Amino acid sequence: MTSKELLYIEDALGHENFMKSCSKKTSEKLVDPEISAYIKELEQKHTELFDKFLNLL
């Protein structure tokens, strides 16, 4: 793996981690159960993407 590819993966990991934490915080604050459930689905999706990028290393 080249250093440029490694930097891309590190950047993608940082973005997915940020989106995961934002989704979690947001879903905890919402009172509408449908919207909260949707945001939790997004959190799960970002967790899956984070894991996929991590497995590239």
PDB file of N, H, CA, C and O in Angstrom:
ATOM      1  N   MET A   1       0.848  -1.176   0.000  1.00  0.00           N
ATOM      2  CA  MET A   1       0.000   0.000   0.000  1.00  0.00           C
ATOM      3  C   MET A   1       0.894   1.240   0.000  1.00  0.00           C
ATOM      4  O   MET A   1       1.858   1.329   0.760  1.00  0.00           O
ATOM      5  N   THR A   2       0.559   2.177  -0.854  1.00  0.00           N
ATOM      6  H   THR A   2      -0.224   2.104  -1.472  1.00  0.00           H
ATOM      7  CA  THR A   2       1.364   3.397  -0.935  1.00  0.00           C
ATOM      8  C   THR A   2       1.007   4.335   0.220  1.00  0.00           C
ATOM      9  O   THR A   2      -0.017   4.173   0.883  1.00  0.00           O
ATOM     10  N   SER A   3       1.867   5.303   0.435  1.00  0.00           N
ATOM     11  H   SER A   3       2.699   5.435  -0.104  1.00  0.00           H
ATOM     12  CA  SER A   3       1.606   6.256   1.517  1.00  0.00           C
ATOM     13  C   SER A   3       0.372   7.108   1.198  1.00  0.00           C
ATOM     14  O   SER A   3      -0.349   7.517   2.108  1.00  0.00           O
ATOM     15  N   LYS A   4       0.130   7.373  -0.075  1.00  0.00           N
ATOM     16  H   LYS A   4       0.716   7.041  -0.814  1.00  0.00           H
ATOM     17  CA  LYS A   4      -1.045   8.156  -0.459  1.00  0.00           C
ATOM     18  C   LYS A   4      -2.331   7.370  -0.170  1.00  0.00           C
ATOM     19  O   LYS A   4      -3.321   7.935   0.294  1.00  0.00           O
ATOM     20  N   GLU A   5      -2.305   6.072  -0.449  1.00  0.00           N
ATOM     21  H   GLU A   5      -1.501   5.613  -0.827  1.00  0.00           H
ATOM     22  CA  GLU A   5      -3.462   5.232  -0.150  1.00  0.00           C
ATOM     23  C   GLU A   5      -3.694   5.142   1.350  1.00  0.00           C
ATOM     24  O   GLU A   5      -4.837   5.168   1.807  1.00  0.00           O
ATOM     25  N   LEU A   6      -2.627   5.037   2.106  1.00  0.00           N
ATOM     26  H   LEU A   6      -1.699   5.016   1.734  1.00  0.00           H
ATOM     27  CA  LEU A   6      -2.736   4.982   3.561  1.00  0.00           C
ATOM     28  C   LEU A   6      -3.338   6.274   4.115  1.00  0.00           C
ATOM     29  O   LEU A   6      -4.171   6.240   5.022  1.00  0.00           O
ATOM     30  N   LEU A   7      -2.915   7.401   3.571  1.00  0.00           N
ATOM     31  H   LEU A   7      -2.239   7.429   2.834  1.00  0.00           H
ATOM     32  CA  LEU A   7      -3.479   8.681   4.005  1.00  0.00           C
ATOM     33  C   LEU A   7      -4.969   8.762   3.689  1.00  0.00           C
ATOM     34  O   LEU A   7      -5.749   9.288   4.483  1.00  0.00           O
ATOM     35  N   TYR A   8      -5.363   8.238   2.522  1.00  0.00           N
ATOM     36  H   TYR A   8      -4.729   7.811   1.877  1.00  0.00           H
ATOM     37  CA  TYR A   8      -6.775   8.233   2.158  1.00  0.00           C
ATOM     38  C   TYR A   8      -7.575   7.407   3.156  1.00  0.00           C
ATOM     39  O   TYR A   8      -8.635   7.840   3.608  1.00  0.00           O
ATOM     40  N   ILE A   9      -7.084   6.232   3.501  1.00  0.00           N
ATOM     41  H   ILE A   9      -6.223   5.880   3.134  1.00  0.00           H
ATOM     42  CA  ILE A   9      -7.795   5.361   4.436  1.00  0.00           C
ATOM     43  C   ILE A   9      -7.874   5.993   5.821  1.00  0.00           C
ATOM     44  O   ILE A   9      -8.912   5.920   6.479  1.00  0.00           O
ATOM     45  N   GLU A  10      -6.787   6.610   6.265  1.00  0.00           N
ATOM     46  H   GLU A  10      -5.944   6.670   5.731  1.00  0.00           H
ATOM     47  CA  GLU A  10      -6.800   7.290   7.566  1.00  0.00           C
ATOM     48  C   GLU A  10      -7.820   8.423   7.572  1.00  0.00           C
ATOM     49  O   GLU A  10      -8.531   8.617   8.558  1.00  0.00           O
ATOM     50  N   ASP A  11      -7.893   9.169   6.473  1.00  0.00           N
ATOM     51  H   ASP A  11      -7.316   9.011   5.672  1.00  0.00           H
ATOM     52  CA  ASP A  11      -8.856  10.256   6.355  1.00  0.00           C
ATOM     53  C   ASP A  11     -10.283   9.711   6.373  1.00  0.00           C
ATOM     54  O   ASP A  11     -11.152  10.254   7.055  1.00  0.00           O
ATOM     55  N   ALA A  12     -10.518   8.644   5.626  1.00  0.00           N
ATOM     56  H   ALA A  12      -9.812   8.203   5.072  1.00  0.00           H
ATOM     57  CA  ALA A  12     -11.849   8.033   5.584  1.00  0.00           C
ATOM     58  C   ALA A  12     -12.245   7.494   6.961  1.00  0.00           C
ATOM     59  O   ALA A  12     -13.401   7.624   7.365  1.00  0.00           O
ATOM     60  N   LEU A  13     -11.293   6.889   7.688  1.00  0.00           N
ATOM     61  H   LEU A  13     -10.354   6.783   7.361  1.00  0.00           H
ATOM     62  CA  LEU A  13     -11.573   6.411   9.042  1.00  0.00           C
ATOM     63  C   LEU A  13     -11.981   7.564   9.955  1.00  0.00           C
ATOM     64  O   LEU A  13     -12.912   7.438  10.751  1.00  0.00           O
ATOM     65  N   GLY A  14     -11.285   8.672   9.835  1.00  0.00           N
ATOM     66  H   GLY A  14     -10.529   8.775   9.189  1.00  0.00           H
ATOM     67  CA  GLY A  14     -11.616   9.840  10.650  1.00  0.00           C
ATOM     68  C   GLY A  14     -13.010  10.372  10.349  1.00  0.00           C
ATOM     69  O   GLY A  14     -13.758  10.729  11.260  1.00  0.00           O
ATOM     70  N   HIS A  15     -13.355  10.422   9.062  1.00  0.00           N
ATOM     71  H   HIS A  15     -12.747  10.132   8.322  1.00  0.00           H
ATOM     72  CA  HIS A  15     -14.689  10.897   8.680  1.00  0.00           C
ATOM     73  C   HIS A  15     -15.783   9.958   9.174  1.00  0.00           C
ATOM     74  O   HIS A  15     -16.796  10.406   9.711  1.00  0.00           O
ATOM     75  N   GLU A  16     -15.577   8.672   8.994  1.00  0.00           N
ATOM     76  H   GLU A  16     -14.754   8.309   8.558  1.00  0.00           H
ATOM     77  CA  GLU A  16     -16.595   7.714   9.435  1.00  0.00           C
ATOM     78  C   GLU A  16     -16.741   7.718  10.951  1.00  0.00           C
ATOM     79  O   GLU A  16     -17.854   7.601  11.463  1.00  0.00           O
ATOM     80  N   ASN A  17     -15.649   7.847  11.665  1.00  0.00           N
ATOM     81  H   ASN A  17     -14.745   7.942  11.249  1.00  0.00           H
ATOM     82  CA  ASN A  17     -15.710   7.918  13.123  1.00  0.00           C
ATOM     83  C   ASN A  17     -16.470   9.162  13.565  1.00  0.00           C
ATOM     84  O   ASN A  17     -17.263   9.104  14.504  1.00  0.00           O
ATOM     85  N   PHE A  18     -16.232  10.281  12.895  1.00  0.00           N
ATOM     86  H   PHE A  18     -15.588  10.328  12.132  1.00  0.00           H
ATOM     87  CA  PHE A  18     -16.932  11.526  13.211  1.00  0.00           C
ATOM     88  C   PHE A  18     -18.427  11.383  12.943  1.00  0.00           C
ATOM     89  O   PHE A  18     -19.248  11.774  13.773  1.00  0.00           O
ATOM     90  N   MET A  19     -18.784  10.820  11.782  1.00  0.00           N
ATOM     91  H   MET A  19     -18.118  10.503  11.108  1.00  0.00           H
ATOM     92  CA  MET A  19     -20.193  10.657  11.441  1.00  0.00           C
ATOM     93  C   MET A  19     -20.887   9.685  12.401  1.00  0.00           C
ATOM     94  O   MET A  19     -22.050   9.877  12.758  1.00  0.00           O
ATOM     95  N   LYS A  20     -20.168   8.653  12.810  1.00  0.00           N
ATOM     96  H   LYS A  20     -19.224   8.498  12.520  1.00  0.00           H
ATOM     97  CA  LYS A  20     -20.711   7.685  13.762  1.00  0.00           C
ATOM     98  C   LYS A  20     -21.017   8.375  15.095  1.00  0.00           C
ATOM     99  O   LYS A  20     -22.094   8.184  15.659  1.00  0.00           O
ATOM    100  N   SER A  21     -20.086   9.162  15.590  1.00  0.00           N
ATOM    101  H   SER A  21     -19.210   9.317  15.132  1.00  0.00           H
ATOM    102  CA  SER A  21     -20.301   9.825  16.883  1.00  0.00           C
ATOM    103  C   SER A  21     -21.387  10.893  16.790  1.00  0.00           C
ATOM    104  O   SER A  21     -22.169  11.059  17.726  1.00  0.00           O
ATOM    105  N   CYS A  22     -21.446  11.620  15.672  1.00  0.00           N
ATOM    106  H   CYS A  22     -20.811  11.486  14.911  1.00  0.00           H
ATOM    107  CA  CYS A  22     -22.515  12.621  15.491  1.00  0.00           C
ATOM    108  C   CYS A  22     -23.882  11.959  15.443  1.00  0.00           C
ATOM    109  O   CYS A  22     -24.842  12.448  16.039  1.00  0.00           O
ATOM    110  N   SER A  23     -23.964  10.844  14.731  1.00  0.00           N
ATOM    111  H   SER A  23     -23.184  10.447  14.246  1.00  0.00           H
ATOM    112  CA  SER A  23     -25.238  10.122  14.629  1.00  0.00           C
ATOM    113  C   SER A  23     -25.692   9.633  15.993  1.00  0.00           C
ATOM    114  O   SER A  23     -26.871   9.728  16.333  1.00  0.00           O
ATOM    115  N   LYS A  24     -24.753   9.107  16.774  1.00  0.00           N
ATOM    116  H   LYS A  24     -23.795   9.030  16.498  1.00  0.00           H
ATOM    117  CA  LYS A  24     -25.098   8.594  18.100  1.00  0.00           C
ATOM    118  C   LYS A  24     -25.606   9.716  19.000  1.00  0.00           C
ATOM    119  O   LYS A  24     -26.633   9.568  19.662  1.00  0.00           O
ATOM    120  N   LYS A  25     -24.894  10.828  19.022  1.00  0.00           N
ATOM    121  H   LYS A  25     -24.059  10.948  18.483  1.00  0.00           H
ATOM    122  CA  LYS A  25     -25.308  11.961  19.862  1.00  0.00           C
ATOM    123  C   LYS A  25     -26.676  12.490  19.444  1.00  0.00           C
ATOM    124  O   LYS A  25     -27.513  12.822  20.284  1.00  0.00           O
ATOM    125  N   THR A  26     -26.886  12.562  18.131  1.00  0.00           N
ATOM    126  H   THR A  26     -26.206  12.293  17.449  1.00  0.00           H
ATOM    127  CA  THR A  26     -28.148  13.095  17.626  1.00  0.00           C
ATOM    128  C   THR A  26     -29.309  12.172  17.952  1.00  0.00           C
ATOM    129  O   THR A  26     -30.367  12.636  18.378  1.00  0.00           O
ATOM    130  N   SER A  27     -29.126  10.863  17.758  1.00  0.00           N
ATOM    131  H   SER A  27     -28.267  10.486  17.413  1.00  0.00           H
ATOM    132  CA  SER A  27     -30.225   9.927  18.023  1.00  0.00           C
ATOM    133  C   SER A  27     -30.619   9.930  19.496  1.00  0.00           C
ATOM    134  O   SER A  27     -31.781   9.694  19.826  1.00  0.00           O
ATOM    135  N   GLU A  28     -29.670  10.194  20.377  1.00  0.00           N
ATOM    136  H   GLU A  28     -28.725  10.387  20.109  1.00  0.00           H
ATOM    137  CA  GLU A  28     -29.968  10.237  21.805  1.00  0.00           C
ATOM    138  C   GLU A  28     -30.776  11.477  22.188  1.00  0.00           C
ATOM    139  O   GLU A  28     -31.517  11.456  23.171  1.00  0.00           O
ATOM    140  N   LYS A  29     -30.636  12.552  21.419  1.00  0.00           N
ATOM    141  H   LYS A  29     -30.034  12.570  20.620  1.00  0.00           H
ATOM    142  CA  LYS A  29     -31.313  13.808  21.741  1.00  0.00           C
ATOM    143  C   LYS A  29     -32.712  13.911  21.135  1.00  0.00           C
ATOM    144  O   LYS A  29     -33.533  14.697  21.609  1.00  0.00           O
ATOM    145  N   LEU A  30     -32.987  13.134  20.101  1.00  0.00           N
ATOM    146  H   LEU A  30     -32.320  12.496  19.716  1.00  0.00           H
ATOM    147  CA  LEU A  30     -34.268  13.251  19.410  1.00  0.00           C
ATOM    148  C   LEU A  30     -35.396  12.633  20.224  1.00  0.00           C
ATOM    149  O   LEU A  30     -35.211  11.624  20.905  1.00  0.00           O
ATOM    150  N   VAL A  31     -36.571  13.259  20.141  1.00  0.00           N
ATOM    151  H   VAL A  31     -36.722  14.079  19.588  1.00  0.00           H
ATOM    152  CA  VAL A  31     -37.736  12.730  20.844  1.00  0.00           C
ATOM    153  C   VAL A  31     -38.660  11.961  19.902  1.00  0.00           C
ATOM    154  O   VAL A  31     -39.426  11.108  20.350  1.00  0.00           O
ATOM    155  N   ASP A  32     -38.598  12.250  18.614  1.00  0.00           N
ATOM    156  H   ASP A  32     -37.976  12.943  18.249  1.00  0.00           H
ATOM    157  CA  ASP A  32     -39.415  11.529  17.634  1.00  0.00           C
ATOM    158  C   ASP A  32     -38.815  10.136  17.429  1.00  0.00           C
ATOM    159  O   ASP A  32     -37.682  10.018  16.962  1.00  0.00           O
ATOM    160  N   PRO A  33     -39.554   9.087  17.769  1.00  0.00           N
ATOM    161  CA  PRO A  33     -38.988   7.737  17.690  1.00  0.00           C
ATOM    162  C   PRO A  33     -38.637   7.280  16.269  1.00  0.00           C
ATOM    163  O   PRO A  33     -37.682   6.527  16.077  1.00  0.00           O
ATOM    164  N   GLU A  34     -39.400   7.732  15.286  1.00  0.00           N
ATOM    165  H   GLU A  34     -40.175   8.344  15.442  1.00  0.00           H
ATOM    166  CA  GLU A  34     -39.108   7.332  13.902  1.00  0.00           C
ATOM    167  C   GLU A  34     -37.810   7.955  13.403  1.00  0.00           C
ATOM    168  O   GLU A  34     -36.991   7.285  12.774  1.00  0.00           O
ATOM    169  N   ILE A  35     -37.634   9.219  13.684  1.00  0.00           N
ATOM    170  H   ILE A  35     -38.299   9.763  14.195  1.00  0.00           H
ATOM    171  CA  ILE A  35     -36.410   9.900  13.244  1.00  0.00           C
ATOM    172  C   ILE A  35     -35.214   9.356  14.025  1.00  0.00           C
ATOM    173  O   ILE A  35     -34.141   9.148  13.459  1.00  0.00           O
ATOM    174  N   SER A  36     -35.400   9.130  15.304  1.00  0.00           N
ATOM    175  H   SER A  36     -36.272   9.299  15.764  1.00  0.00           H
ATOM    176  CA  SER A  36     -34.324   8.573  16.118  1.00  0.00           C
ATOM    177  C   SER A  36     -33.896   7.199  15.602  1.00  0.00           C
ATOM    178  O   SER A  36     -32.704   6.897  15.555  1.00  0.00           O
ATOM    179  N   ALA A  37     -34.861   6.371  15.218  1.00  0.00           N
ATOM    180  H   ALA A  37     -35.830   6.616  15.256  1.00  0.00           H
ATOM    181  CA  ALA A  37     -34.551   5.044  14.681  1.00  0.00           C
ATOM    182  C   ALA A  37     -33.782   5.164  13.367  1.00  0.00           C
ATOM    183  O   ALA A  37     -32.851   4.398  13.117  1.00  0.00           O
ATOM    184  N   TYR A  38     -34.171   6.121  12.533  1.00  0.00           N
ATOM    185  H   TYR A  38     -34.927   6.743  12.736  1.00  0.00           H
ATOM    186  CA  TYR A  38     -33.470   6.324  11.263  1.00  0.00           C
ATOM    187  C   TYR A  38     -32.027   6.754  11.501  1.00  0.00           C
ATOM    188  O   TYR A  38     -31.116   6.259  10.836  1.00  0.00           O
ATOM    189  N   ILE A  39     -31.812   7.665  12.436  1.00  0.00           N
ATOM    190  H   ILE A  39     -32.551   8.067  12.976  1.00  0.00           H
ATOM    191  CA  ILE A  39     -30.461   8.131  12.746  1.00  0.00           C
ATOM    192  C   ILE A  39     -29.622   6.986  13.329  1.00  0.00           C
ATOM    193  O   ILE A  39     -28.419   6.911  13.078  1.00  0.00           O
ATOM    194  N   LYS A  40     -30.245   6.107  14.095  1.00  0.00           N
ATOM    195  H   LYS A  40     -31.223   6.168  14.298  1.00  0.00           H
ATOM    196  CA  LYS A  40     -29.528   4.937  14.618  1.00  0.00           C
ATOM    197  C   LYS A  40     -29.116   4.008  13.477  1.00  0.00           C
ATOM    198  O   LYS A  40     -28.053   3.390  13.535  1.00  0.00           O
ATOM    199  N   GLU A  41     -29.956   3.905  12.438  1.00  0.00           N
ATOM    200  H   GLU A  41     -30.820   4.407  12.391  1.00  0.00           H
ATOM    201  CA  GLU A  41     -29.589   3.122  11.257  1.00  0.00           C
ATOM    202  C   GLU A  41     -28.366   3.745  10.572  1.00  0.00           C
ATOM    203  O   GLU A  41     -27.467   3.036  10.119  1.00  0.00           O
ATOM    204  N   LEU A  42     -28.350   5.069  10.507  1.00  0.00           N
ATOM    205  H   LEU A  42     -29.081   5.644  10.875  1.00  0.00           H
ATOM    206  CA  LEU A  42     -27.194   5.755   9.920  1.00  0.00           C
ATOM    207  C   LEU A  42     -25.938   5.503  10.746  1.00  0.00           C
ATOM    208  O   LEU A  42     -24.852   5.315  10.197  1.00  0.00           O
ATOM    209  N   GLU A  43     -26.092   5.500  12.058  1.00  0.00           N
ATOM    210  H   GLU A  43     -26.974   5.652  12.504  1.00  0.00           H
ATOM    211  CA  GLU A  43     -24.952   5.207  12.933  1.00  0.00           C
ATOM    212  C   GLU A  43     -24.402   3.810  12.642  1.00  0.00           C
ATOM    213  O   GLU A  43     -23.189   3.614  12.568  1.00  0.00           O
ATOM    214  N   GLN A  44     -25.301   2.851  12.478  1.00  0.00           N
ATOM    215  H   GLN A  44     -26.286   3.011  12.537  1.00  0.00           H
ATOM    216  CA  GLN A  44     -24.879   1.482  12.172  1.00  0.00           C
ATOM    217  C   GLN A  44     -24.172   1.423  10.821  1.00  0.00           C
ATOM    218  O   GLN A  44     -23.168   0.726  10.677  1.00  0.00           O
ATOM    219  N   LYS A  45     -24.685   2.146   9.837  1.00  0.00           N
ATOM    220  H   LYS A  45     -25.501   2.712   9.954  1.00  0.00           H
ATOM    221  CA  LYS A  45     -24.071   2.164   8.508  1.00  0.00           C
ATOM    222  C   LYS A  45     -22.661   2.745   8.577  1.00  0.00           C
ATOM    223  O   LYS A  45     -21.742   2.218   7.949  1.00  0.00           O
ATOM    224  N   HIS A  46     -22.486   3.816   9.330  1.00  0.00           N
ATOM    225  H   HIS A  46     -23.232   4.244   9.840  1.00  0.00           H
ATOM    226  CA  HIS A  46     -21.159   4.416   9.459  1.00  0.00           C
ATOM    227  C   HIS A  46     -20.213   3.499  10.242  1.00  0.00           C
ATOM    228  O   HIS A  46     -19.009   3.490   9.988  1.00  0.00           O
ATOM    229  N   THR A  47     -20.746   2.742  11.176  1.00  0.00           N
ATOM    230  H   THR A  47     -21.724   2.750  11.382  1.00  0.00           H
ATOM    231  CA  THR A  47     -19.933   1.762  11.895  1.00  0.00           C
ATOM    232  C   THR A  47     -19.445   0.681  10.936  1.00  0.00           C
ATOM    233  O   THR A  47     -18.283   0.276  10.983  1.00  0.00           O
ATOM    234  N   GLU A  48     -20.341   0.216  10.066  1.00  0.00           N
ATOM    235  H   GLU A  48     -21.285   0.545  10.027  1.00  0.00           H
ATOM    236  CA  GLU A  48     -19.964  -0.797   9.076  1.00  0.00           C
ATOM    237  C   GLU A  48     -18.903  -0.265   8.112  1.00  0.00           C
ATOM    238  O   GLU A  48     -17.941  -0.964   7.792  1.00  0.00           O
ATOM    239  N   LEU A  49     -19.080   0.967   7.655  1.00  0.00           N
ATOM    240  H   LEU A  49     -19.861   1.535   7.915  1.00  0.00           H
ATOM    241  CA  LEU A  49     -18.102   1.562   6.748  1.00  0.00           C
ATOM    242  C   LEU A  49     -16.745   1.742   7.439  1.00  0.00           C
ATOM    243  O   LEU A  49     -15.698   1.510   6.835  1.00  0.00           O
ATOM    244  N   PHE A  50     -16.775   2.158   8.704  1.00  0.00           N
ATOM    245  H   PHE A  50     -17.625   2.347   9.194  1.00  0.00           H
ATOM    246  CA  PHE A  50     -15.543   2.300   9.475  1.00  0.00           C
ATOM    247  C   PHE A  50     -14.813   0.966   9.542  1.00  0.00           C
ATOM    248  O   PHE A  50     -13.603   0.896   9.326  1.00  0.00           O
ATOM    249  N   ASP A  51     -15.562  -0.092   9.846  1.00  0.00           N
ATOM    250  H   ASP A  51     -16.545  -0.035  10.022  1.00  0.00           H
ATOM    251  CA  ASP A  51     -14.956  -1.424   9.948  1.00  0.00           C
ATOM    252  C   ASP A  51     -14.379  -1.887   8.610  1.00  0.00           C
ATOM    253  O   ASP A  51     -13.322  -2.517   8.575  1.00  0.00           O
ATOM    254  N   LYS A  52     -15.064  -1.581   7.519  1.00  0.00           N
ATOM    255  H   LYS A  52     -15.923  -1.069   7.548  1.00  0.00           H
ATOM    256  CA  LYS A  52     -14.560  -1.963   6.196  1.00  0.00           C
ATOM    257  C   LYS A  52     -13.246  -1.247   5.879  1.00  0.00           C
ATOM    258  O   LYS A  52     -12.305  -1.859   5.375  1.00  0.00           O
ATOM    259  N   PHE A  53     -13.192   0.036   6.176  1.00  0.00           N
ATOM    260  H   PHE A  53     -13.956   0.533   6.586  1.00  0.00           H
ATOM    261  CA  PHE A  53     -11.946   0.772   5.943  1.00  0.00           C
ATOM    262  C   PHE A  53     -10.828   0.243   6.846  1.00  0.00           C
ATOM    263  O   PHE A  53      -9.678   0.126   6.422  1.00  0.00           O
ATOM    264  N   LEU A  54     -11.174  -0.070   8.080  1.00  0.00           N
ATOM    265  H   LEU A  54     -12.108   0.025   8.425  1.00  0.00           H
ATOM    266  CA  LEU A  54     -10.181  -0.585   9.023  1.00  0.00           C
ATOM    267  C   LEU A  54      -9.623  -1.929   8.556  1.00  0.00           C
ATOM    268  O   LEU A  54      -8.441  -2.213   8.753  1.00  0.00           O
ATOM    269  N   ASN A  55     -10.452  -2.740   7.951  1.00  0.00           N
ATOM    270  H   ASN A  55     -11.412  -2.510   7.790  1.00  0.00           H
ATOM    271  CA  ASN A  55     -10.010  -4.042   7.458  1.00  0.00           C
ATOM    272  C   ASN A  55      -9.071  -3.923   6.263  1.00  0.00           C
ATOM    273  O   ASN A  55      -8.394  -4.892   5.919  1.00  0.00           O
ATOM    274  N   LEU A  56      -9.016  -2.766   5.629  1.00  0.00           N
ATOM    275  H   LEU A  56      -9.566  -1.979   5.909  1.00  0.00           H
ATOM    276  CA  LEU A  56      -8.090  -2.556   4.526  1.00  0.00           C
ATOM    277  C   LEU A  56      -6.648  -2.466   5.016  1.00  0.00           C
ATOM    278  O   LEU A  56      -5.707  -2.687   4.254  1.00  0.00           O
ATOM    279  N   LEU A  57      -6.488  -2.142   6.292  1.00  0.00           N
ATOM    280  H   LEU A  57      -7.252  -1.963   6.912  1.00  0.00           H
ATOM    281  CA  LEU A  57      -5.132  -1.976   6.841  1.00  0.00           C
ATOM    282  C   LEU A  57      -4.518  -3.262   7.224  1.00  0.00           C
ATOM    283  O   LEU A  57      -3.383  -3.286   7.700  1.00  0.00           O
TER     284      LEU A  57
END
